[in-house]
Amino acid sequence: MLQIDPRIDAYIAKSEPFARPILSHIRKIVHQACPEVQETMKWSMPFFDYKGEMMCNMAAFKKHCSFGFWKASLMHDPKDILTLGKTGMGDTGKLSSISNLPPEEDLFALIFEAMRLNVDGIKRPSKPKPAKPEIVVPDYFLKILKDNPEAEKAFFDFSYSHKKEYVNWIDGAKREETRQNRMSKAIEWLSEGKGKDWRYEKSA
């Protein structure tokens, strides 16, 4: 049964006149290729889901439309149709008319390939998490740590966040006297294996 989301009807109706036939054509092709597709809106754009996963999407802008596949980087594309986002306009480039789209048989082939990935449960690779910036321990604190082996070991055995808390607290002192007091406290707590905010940590 054809599953239509009225929000996509409204999206197409509000688009620029040139965009409406393009979006309607893409929508028709997707439904013809994948009768079980589910329409939805995500990030204010029309999306087409299959087997509970995102499959493809379309969007309209002031002077062009776009059509792309959620797992484009994993798709078999023997005719090298997909731009893989190189244009920043979706995987099939800028679309200012229906004629800019690949031939229908090629669109069907791409949709079938996207369907296969969802059926096989193949996931899009997640983006690698950005590396945490290196914690720069001030020389004056390193010197005091070196004179207190137990505190030094505890500090460098701590997690990234615990080390960062100590460094930010000590380095954030505006007066030298305050900095010295904080370092003395830090050595005391570190020697006892305590984090900087140990008083607020829940006891096990």
N, C-alpha and C positions, 0 to 999 in steps of 0.2 A: 504494500500500500504506500502511495506517495506521501512522504512526510514533509509538510511545508511549514516553515516558521514564519508567521506573519510579520515578524520584525525584519526579515529579509525583504519581504514585499515593500515595507515602509522604507527600508534603506535604499532599495532600487528607485523607488518613486521620488525620493529626495535627492538623488544623484543628478549630476549635470545631464542634459538631454543626450549628449553624445555617448554617455556611459551606460545609459539604461539598456539599449539593445545588446551591448557587450556583456553586461552582467547577466542579463536574462538568457543569453546564449550559453554562457559558461554554466549557469545553473541547470539548463536543460541537458547539456552534454553530461554533466556529473550524474544527474538522475538517470539518464539513459544507460550510462555505463555501470552505474551502481544503484539499482533500484532500492536497496536497503539503506542507503545513506541517510543520515540524520542531519538536519539543518540546525544551526544554532548561531548565536552571536558571541564572540569573544574579542576582547580588546576593541570593542565597537566596530568589528568587521564580521562579515558573514563567513562562517566556517562550515565545513562538511565533515562529519564524523562517521566512522565505520568501525564496527566491532568494538565500540566503546572508546575508540581513540581518534584523535584528530587525523584527518587525511589530507585535506586541502582547504584553501581559502581564497577569497577574492576581495578586492577593495576598489573603491573609486576615489579619485582625486580631482583636482580642478581641470587638468588637461589630459589625464590618462587613467587607465585602470591597471590593475595587476591581478595575476593569478599564480598561485604557488602551491607547492606541496610541503607538508610538514616534515616529511622524511626525504626531501629531495636529495640530500647528500648521499643517501643509501640506495637510491633508485638506479636500476639498470636503464641506461639512456643511450641506446646504440646510435641514435641519430643526432646525439649531442644537442638536444633541444633546450635542456635546462641550463640556465645561466648560473644557478646556485647562488643567487643573490648578488652577483657581481655588479649588476646595474643598480642595485638598491631598489628595484621596482618589481620584485617578485621573480619567480623562477622562469617566467616566460617573457620577461622584458616589459617595456612600456607598451600599453595597448591603447591606441586612440581610435581603433575601429576593429570590427570583427575580423577583418582581413589580416590584422597583425597576429592573430592567433595561429598556432600550428594547424595543419590540416586535421580534420575531425578524426581520421583513423589514427593519427599520431596522438591526439589528445586521449582517445579511448585507450590506446596502448599504455600511456603514462598513468591513467587512472587505474587500469587493471594492475599495473605494477605497484602503485600505492596501496591498492586493496590487498595485494599479496603480502606486503610487508606487515599490514595490520593483522591479517589472518594468521601469519606465522609468528606473531607476537614479537617482531623485531623492534627494538626500541631505538629511538634517536639518541645518539651519544650525548651525555650530559656535558655541559661546559665545565672545563676544569676550574676549580676554585682558584681565585687569585692568590698568589703566594703572600704570606704574611710578611710585612716589612721587618727587616732585621732589627732586633732590639739593640740599641747602642748604649752600652753601660758606661757611664762617665768614668774617666780615669781615677778621679778622687774616690769613687765608691769601690772601684776594682782594687785600689790600694788597701783600703780598709778591710775588704773581704779577704785579701791575701793574708792579712795579719790575723784572721780569724777563720781557720780551716773548716770548723764545723758549720759556721754561717755560710762560708763560700760554697761548700758542698750542697747545703740545703738550697741555696739560691739557684745554683745551676741545675739541680735536680727538679726544681719546680717547673710547672707548666708555663707555657708562653704567657698566658694571661697573668699568672702570679708574678712572674718576673717583671712584666710590663707595669703592673701596679706599683711595685717597689720603685722602679726607675722613674716613673712619672711623678710619684710622690716626692722623692728626694730631689730630682732635678727641677721640680716645680717650685722649690723654696726660693723666695725672693731675697732673703737675707742670709748671710753666711752662718749666723748663729742658728737660724732655723734649720738650715741644711745640716749642720753638725748634730743638732738634737735629733733630727729625723734619722740620720745615719746611725746614731747610737741606739735608737729604738729598733731600727732595722736589724742591726747586729744581734741585739738581745732576742728579738722574736725569731730571727732565722736560726739562731743557735738552739732554739727550742722547737725548730721545725714548723714554725707558724707562718702563715701567709700574712700579708700586710693587713687584710681585713678579717683576721682570725676571730675577732670578737663578735663579728656578725655572721660567722659561718655556723650552720646547724651542726650540733654534735651528732656523731654517728649513732 
